[in-house]
Amino acid sequence: MSNPSDYIPSEEELIQRATELLPMLRNRADEIDAAGEVPEDIVQTFRDAGFFKIVQPRKWGGYEYSPLTFVRVLMELARGSGSAAWVMMVLGSHQYIVGIMSDEAGDTVWGEDNNILLSSSYAPAGKATPTEGGYLLNGTWPTSSGCAHAQWAIVGAMTENEFGEMEQMAFIAPRSGWSSLNDWDVFGLQGTGSNNIKLENAFVPDHLVTPLFRNTFDARSKVYRYPFPLLAMGIISASLIGFGQGAIDVFGEQIKGKKRTGSKDLLSEDPFVQAAVANAQAIVNNTRAKLEWCYLEAERFLFNDLEVPPSTMTQFVEISRTGEQIQEAVLTLYNVMSPSVAYRSNPMQRYLRDIMVGSAHPTQRFLTDHARTLGTTKLA
């Protein structure tokens, strides 16, 4: 599935490539989780499929598609292995962050090799100290998924901006400036290798620093104007939607031809089972529709040289409910299956664990973090 550098596959072709990888990803899902990280050959398969080029600027060999194309591919891929899809999500989305920065930043990261990947930890967990020509970074940043495959890491820190205000910035640090602590030991998304990373006096030049939540309208492609909150919430939500669809796929396969214990009645003909799968599929369909609407609504403004208005941005917050909604869908299926669903050999339990851990991501904290934003706006 490798492509000449001048060939750009269509969105449909990219989604088809993801579909074709599902059997392999499902077969290797337990292996990936047992290893604690995605094997290099699978990362290379994603590279050959062009997934890491979807939102990469064309100037550096990418396809320069909108993030909507990326989330559509991601939703398909996430039906296979939660951990593999999560790592692709992380390593495949940071090309966008470099895309919003200066050409000097892109040349620094990709000047010698445009296949270079970046991991991240956006939480302002460490300290950035101004120094001549840039900043010195110190601290420990949490959960940098896929960092074993990255040559750079984007980390977040608070620093004073050009207006004299404290602002959260993103700093791109070279691999020589950070180390992985190899401390990812969890019950879900086990194969993402989301280790903490430590930086000690890592120098980051000014041209590799950018505001995280403040967009600027300039001569760059309109593709790189999406607000960061929508990007972050969107890719996490897309992964969770894919996990949910994957669980429904497996449920359908396992229930087919199966009879209720001590009965000749097929489980597939049980009205409660039918209602459970219908409810789960409806939830997945609705969350997917809402997610795609958010991106299309953003495009309606951005592609016409307009900023997304605050009232519309507030509506985007609703996708932070995706995690709890997908959990509800899959738990309903889990509860109508036989006791065999509890065995580690049954992939249903892995989907459920991955969904629970993915739903703990800060972008999915609707009730604790994001509901107030929406409620305040509605009541204003």
C-alpha positions as CSV (number, residue, x, y, z in Angstrom):
1,M,0.0,0.0,0.0
2,S,3.0,2.3,-0.4
3,N,2.5,5.3,-2.7
4,P,4.6,7.5,-4.9
5,S,5.2,10.8,-3.2
6,D,3.1,12.6,-5.7
7,Y,0.1,10.3,-5.4
8,I,-2.7,11.4,-3.1
9,P,-5.3,8.7,-2.4
10,S,-9.0,9.7,-2.1
11,E,-10.7,9.7,1.3
12,E,-12.7,6.6,0.2
13,E,-9.4,4.8,-0.6
14,L,-7.9,5.7,2.7
15,I,-11.0,4.4,4.5
16,Q,-10.9,1.2,2.4
17,R,-7.3,0.7,3.4
18,A,-8.4,0.9,7.1
19,T,-11.2,-1.6,6.5
20,E,-8.7,-4.1,4.9
21,L,-6.5,-3.9,8.0
22,L,-9.3,-4.8,10.5
23,P,-8.8,-8.6,10.4
24,M,-5.1,-8.2,11.1
25,L,-5.7,-5.8,13.9
26,R,-8.3,-7.9,15.5
27,N,-6.1,-11.0,15.3
28,R,-3.1,-9.1,16.9
29,A,-5.0,-7.1,19.5
30,D,-4.1,-9.3,22.4
31,E,-0.4,-9.4,21.2
32,I,-0.3,-5.6,21.1
33,D,-1.7,-5.3,24.6
34,A,0.6,-7.9,26.0
35,A,3.6,-6.1,24.5
36,G,2.5,-2.8,26.1
37,E,3.1,-0.9,22.9
38,V,2.3,-1.2,19.2
39,P,4.9,-3.2,17.3
40,E,7.0,-1.4,14.8
41,D,5.7,-3.4,11.9
42,I,2.2,-2.3,12.5
43,V,3.3,1.4,12.7
44,Q,5.1,0.8,9.4
45,T,1.8,-0.7,8.0
46,F,0.0,2.5,9.0
47,R,2.8,4.5,7.4
48,D,2.6,2.5,4.1
49,A,-1.2,3.0,4.1
50,G,-0.6,6.8,4.2
51,F,-2.4,7.4,7.5
52,F,0.3,9.6,8.9
53,K,0.1,11.9,5.9
54,I,-3.6,12.6,6.0
55,V,-3.3,16.0,7.7
56,Q,0.4,16.6,7.0
57,P,1.0,19.7,4.8
58,R,1.7,19.0,1.1
59,K,4.8,21.1,1.3
60,W,6.3,18.2,3.4
61,G,4.9,15.3,1.4
62,G,1.5,15.1,3.1
63,Y,-2.0,14.9,1.6
64,E,-3.3,18.0,3.5
65,Y,-6.8,16.7,4.0
66,S,-9.1,18.3,6.6
67,P,-9.3,16.7,10.0
68,L,-12.8,15.3,9.1
69,T,-11.1,12.9,6.7
70,F,-8.7,11.9,9.5
71,V,-11.5,11.1,12.0
72,R,-13.4,9.1,9.3
73,V,-10.4,6.9,8.8
74,L,-9.8,6.7,12.5
75,M,-13.3,5.6,13.3
76,E,-12.9,2.7,10.8
77,L,-9.5,1.7,12.1
78,A,-10.6,1.7,15.7
79,R,-13.0,-1.1,15.1
80,G,-10.0,-3.5,15.0
81,S,-7.5,-2.8,17.9
82,G,-8.1,-0.1,20.4
83,S,-4.5,0.4,21.3
84,A,-3.2,0.4,17.7
85,A,-5.9,2.9,16.6
86,W,-5.1,5.1,19.6
87,V,-1.5,5.3,18.7
88,M,-2.3,6.0,15.1
89,M,-4.6,8.8,16.3
90,V,-1.8,10.4,18.3
91,L,1.1,10.0,15.9
92,G,-1.1,10.8,12.9
93,S,-2.6,14.0,14.3
94,H,0.5,16.0,15.3
95,Q,1.3,16.7,11.7
96,Y,-1.6,19.2,12.0
97,I,0.1,21.0,14.8
98,V,3.3,21.4,12.8
99,G,1.0,22.6,9.9
100,I,-0.2,25.6,11.9
101,M,3.3,26.7,12.6
102,S,5.9,28.5,10.5
103,D,7.7,26.9,7.5
104,E,10.9,27.0,9.7
105,A,9.2,24.6,12.1
106,G,8.2,22.2,9.4
107,D,11.7,22.3,7.9
108,T,13.2,21.6,11.3
109,V,11.0,18.6,11.9
110,W,10.7,17.2,8.4
111,G,13.6,18.8,6.5
112,E,15.6,15.5,6.3
113,D,12.7,13.0,6.6
114,N,9.1,13.8,6.1
115,N,8.1,10.5,7.7
116,I,9.2,11.6,11.1
117,L,6.5,11.2,13.8
118,L,5.7,13.2,17.0
119,S,4.1,12.1,20.2
120,S,2.7,14.5,22.8
121,S,1.6,15.4,26.3
122,Y,-0.3,18.7,26.1
123,A,-1.0,19.1,29.8
124,P,1.0,22.0,31.3
125,A,2.7,19.7,33.7
126,G,6.3,21.0,33.5
127,K,8.0,24.3,33.4
128,A,9.2,26.4,30.4
129,T,11.9,29.0,31.3
130,P,12.7,31.7,28.7
131,T,16.3,31.7,27.6
132,E,18.2,33.2,24.7
133,G,16.5,32.1,21.4
134,G,13.9,29.9,23.1
135,Y,13.0,28.0,26.3
136,L,14.4,25.4,28.6
137,L,11.9,22.7,29.5
138,N,12.0,20.8,32.7
139,G,9.5,18.4,34.3
140,T,7.6,15.1,33.8
141,W,4.7,15.1,31.3
142,P,2.1,12.3,31.6
143,T,0.9,9.7,29.1
144,S,2.7,10.3,25.9
145,S,1.1,7.6,23.7
146,G,3.2,6.0,21.1
147,C,6.3,7.8,22.3
148,A,8.5,4.8,21.4
149,H,7.9,5.6,17.8
150,A,8.4,9.3,17.9
151,Q,11.5,11.4,17.2
152,W,9.9,14.6,18.7
153,A,7.4,15.3,21.5
154,I,5.0,18.2,21.8
155,V,4.6,19.2,25.4
156,G,2.5,21.9,27.0
157,A,3.5,24.6,29.5
158,M,2.3,28.0,30.7
159,T,4.5,30.9,29.8
160,E,4.1,34.7,29.2
161,N,3.1,35.6,25.7
162,E,3.8,38.7,23.6
163,F,0.8,40.5,25.3
164,G,2.3,40.0,28.8
165,E,-0.4,37.3,29.7
166,M,0.1,33.8,30.8
167,E,-0.9,31.4,28.1
168,Q,-0.6,27.6,27.5
169,M,1.9,27.0,24.7
170,A,3.0,23.9,22.8
171,F,6.7,23.2,22.6
172,I,8.2,20.7,20.2
173,A,11.2,19.0,21.9
174,P,13.7,16.7,20.0
175,R,14.1,13.1,21.1
176,S,17.5,13.9,22.5
177,G,15.9,16.2,25.0
178,W,13.5,13.7,26.7
179,S,13.3,10.2,28.0
180,S,10.5,7.7,28.4
181,L,9.8,6.4,31.9
182,N,8.3,3.1,30.8
183,D,5.6,3.3,33.5
184,W,2.4,2.5,31.5
185,D,0.6,-0.2,33.5
186,V,-3.2,0.0,33.1
187,F,-6.3,-2.2,32.6
188,G,-7.4,-0.7,29.2
189,L,-5.6,0.6,26.1
190,Q,-2.7,-1.5,27.4
191,G,-0.8,-1.5,24.2
192,T,-0.6,2.3,23.6
193,G,2.8,2.6,25.4
194,S,1.5,5.9,26.9
195,N,4.5,6.4,29.2
196,N,5.3,9.5,31.1
197,I,8.2,11.4,29.5
198,K,10.8,13.5,31.4
199,L,12.6,16.6,30.1
200,E,15.7,18.0,31.8
201,N,16.9,21.4,30.5
202,A,15.7,20.5,27.0
203,F,16.2,23.5,24.7
204,V,13.3,24.4,22.4
205,P,13.9,27.3,20.0
206,D,11.3,30.0,19.6
207,H,10.2,28.8,16.1
208,L,9.1,25.4,17.7
209,V,6.7,27.1,20.1
210,T,3.1,27.9,19.3
211,P,-0.1,29.0,21.2
212,L,-2.3,26.0,21.8
213,F,-5.7,27.6,21.9
214,R,-5.2,30.8,20.0
215,N,-5.7,30.5,16.2
216,T,-4.4,33.1,13.7
217,F,-5.7,33.7,10.2
218,D,-2.9,34.1,7.8
219,A,-1.9,32.9,4.4
220,R,-1.8,29.2,5.4
221,S,-4.3,26.7,3.9
222,K,-7.8,27.0,5.4
223,V,-7.4,23.3,6.4
224,Y,-5.2,24.5,9.3
225,R,-7.6,26.9,10.9
226,Y,-9.7,24.5,13.1
227,P,-9.9,25.4,16.8
228,F,-7.7,23.1,18.9
229,P,-10.6,22.0,21.3
230,L,-12.5,20.6,18.4
231,L,-9.5,18.8,17.1
232,A,-8.7,17.3,20.5
233,M,-12.3,16.3,21.4
234,G,-12.9,15.1,17.9
235,I,-10.1,12.6,17.5
236,I,-10.7,11.1,21.0
237,S,-14.4,10.8,20.2
238,A,-13.7,9.3,16.9
239,S,-11.6,6.6,18.5
240,L,-14.3,5.8,21.0
241,I,-17.0,5.6,18.3
242,G,-14.8,3.1,16.5
243,F,-14.3,1.1,19.6
244,G,-18.1,1.0,20.0
245,Q,-18.7,-0.1,16.5
246,G,-16.0,-2.8,16.9
247,A,-17.8,-4.1,20.0
248,I,-21.1,-4.3,18.1
249,D,-19.4,-6.1,15.2
250,V,-18.1,-8.8,17.6
251,F,-21.4,-9.0,19.4
252,G,-23.2,-9.8,16.2
253,E,-20.6,-12.5,15.3
254,Q,-20.9,-14.1,18.7
255,I,-24.6,-14.1,19.0
256,K,-25.2,-15.6,15.5
257,G,-26.7,-19.0,15.7
258,K,-26.3,-19.1,19.5
259,K,-29.1,-20.5,21.7
260,R,-30.1,-19.5,25.2
261,T,-28.9,-21.9,27.8
262,G,-31.3,-24.8,28.3
263,S,-33.5,-23.6,25.4
264,K,-33.9,-24.1,21.6
265,D,-34.6,-20.4,21.2
266,L,-32.0,-18.3,19.3
267,L,-30.6,-15.4,21.2
268,S,-30.8,-13.3,18.0
269,E,-34.6,-13.7,18.2
270,D,-34.9,-12.6,21.8
271,P,-36.6,-9.2,21.8
272,F,-34.4,-7.9,24.7
273,V,-31.2,-8.8,22.8
274,Q,-32.6,-7.2,19.6
275,A,-33.4,-4.1,21.6
276,A,-29.9,-4.0,23.1
277,V,-28.1,-4.2,19.8
278,A,-30.5,-1.7,18.2
279,N,-29.9,0.8,21.1
280,A,-26.1,0.3,20.9
281,Q,-26.1,0.9,17.1
282,A,-28.3,3.9,17.5
283,I,-26.0,5.5,20.0
284,V,-22.9,4.8,17.8
285,N,-24.7,6.3,14.8
286,N,-25.8,9.4,16.7
287,T,-22.4,10.1,18.2
288,R,-20.8,9.7,14.8
289,A,-23.4,12.0,13.2
290,K,-22.8,14.7,15.9
291,L,-19.1,14.5,15.5
292,E,-19.2,14.8,11.7
293,W,-21.7,17.7,12.0
294,C,-19.2,19.6,14.3
295,Y,-16.5,19.4,11.6
296,L,-18.8,20.3,8.8
297,E,-20.2,23.2,10.8
298,A,-16.6,24.5,11.5
299,E,-15.8,24.2,7.8
300,R,-18.9,26.3,6.9
301,F,-17.2,29.3,8.7
302,L,-13.5,28.6,8.2
303,F,-13.6,27.9,4.5
304,N,-15.4,31.2,4.1
305,D,-12.6,33.1,6.0
306,L,-14.7,33.5,9.1
307,E,-13.9,32.5,12.7
308,V,-16.2,30.0,14.3
309,P,-18.5,32.0,16.6
310,P,-18.5,31.3,20.3
311,S,-22.1,30.1,20.2
312,T,-21.2,27.4,17.7
313,M,-18.0,26.5,19.6
314,T,-20.2,25.9,22.7
315,Q,-22.2,23.3,20.7
316,F,-19.0,21.4,20.0
317,V,-18.7,20.7,23.7
318,E,-21.5,18.2,23.4
319,I,-19.1,15.7,21.8
320,S,-17.3,15.4,25.1
321,R,-20.3,13.1,26.0
322,T,-19.2,10.5,23.5
323,G,-17.3,8.5,26.1
324,E,-20.2,8.0,28.5
325,Q,-22.6,7.4,25.6
326,I,-20.4,4.6,24.0
327,Q,-19.9,3.1,27.5
328,E,-23.7,2.9,27.8
329,A,-24.0,1.2,24.4
330,V,-21.4,-1.5,25.0
331,L,-22.4,-2.2,28.6
332,T,-25.9,-2.9,27.4
333,L,-24.5,-5.5,25.0
334,Y,-22.2,-6.9,27.7
335,N,-25.1,-7.4,30.0
336,V,-27.2,-9.6,27.6
337,M,-24.3,-11.9,26.7
338,S,-23.5,-15.2,28.3
339,P,-20.9,-15.5,31.2
340,S,-18.2,-16.3,28.6
341,V,-18.0,-12.6,27.9
342,A,-15.9,-12.2,31.1
343,Y,-13.1,-14.4,29.8
344,R,-9.9,-12.6,28.6
345,S,-10.1,-14.6,25.4
346,N,-13.4,-12.9,24.6
347,P,-12.6,-9.6,22.7
348,M,-15.8,-8.0,24.1
349,Q,-14.1,-7.4,27.5
350,R,-11.1,-5.7,25.7
351,Y,-13.4,-3.3,23.9
352,L,-15.1,-2.4,27.2
353,R,-11.8,-1.9,29.0
354,D,-10.5,0.3,26.2
355,I,-13.7,2.3,26.1
356,M,-13.5,2.9,29.9
357,V,-9.9,4.1,29.8
358,G,-10.4,6.2,26.7
359,S,-13.5,7.8,28.3
360,A,-11.3,9.0,31.2
361,H,-9.4,11.3,28.8
362,P,-9.9,15.0,29.8
363,T,-11.7,15.7,26.5
364,Q,-14.5,13.3,27.6
365,R,-15.2,14.8,31.0
366,F,-18.6,16.3,30.1
367,L,-20.2,16.4,33.6
368,T,-17.1,17.4,35.5
369,D,-15.4,19.8,33.1
370,H,-17.5,20.7,30.1
371,A,-21.2,20.7,31.0
372,R,-20.9,24.0,32.8
373,T,-19.7,25.7,29.7
374,L,-22.8,24.5,27.7
375,G,-25.2,25.1,30.6
376,T,-23.9,28.6,31.3
377,T,-24.3,29.6,27.6
378,K,-27.9,28.1,27.4
379,L,-28.9,30.0,30.5
380,A,-27.2,33.3,29.7
